[in-house]
Amino acid sequence: MDSRPARPQAPLCTRCAHYYITHDVSFPYGCRALDFKSRRPPILEVQDASGLECQYFLAKSGPRA
């Protein structure tokens, strides 16, 4: 049994209001908050560059009734 405390899940780009799919085949994933496109989901680029989780994550609003 693993006695380490559970690490919070990293925010998923697909659940972020800033995330979008581009029309650029070479760089299909984009982040409006950080203003860049990537070959990988933006969270992976942010983690590699800074070693931190994304500080701009903003949950998408749900469907409105």
Secondary structure, DSSP 8 states (H G I E B T S, - for coil): ---S--------GGGBTTEEE-S-TTS-EEETTTTEEESS-HHHHHHHHHSS--S---B------
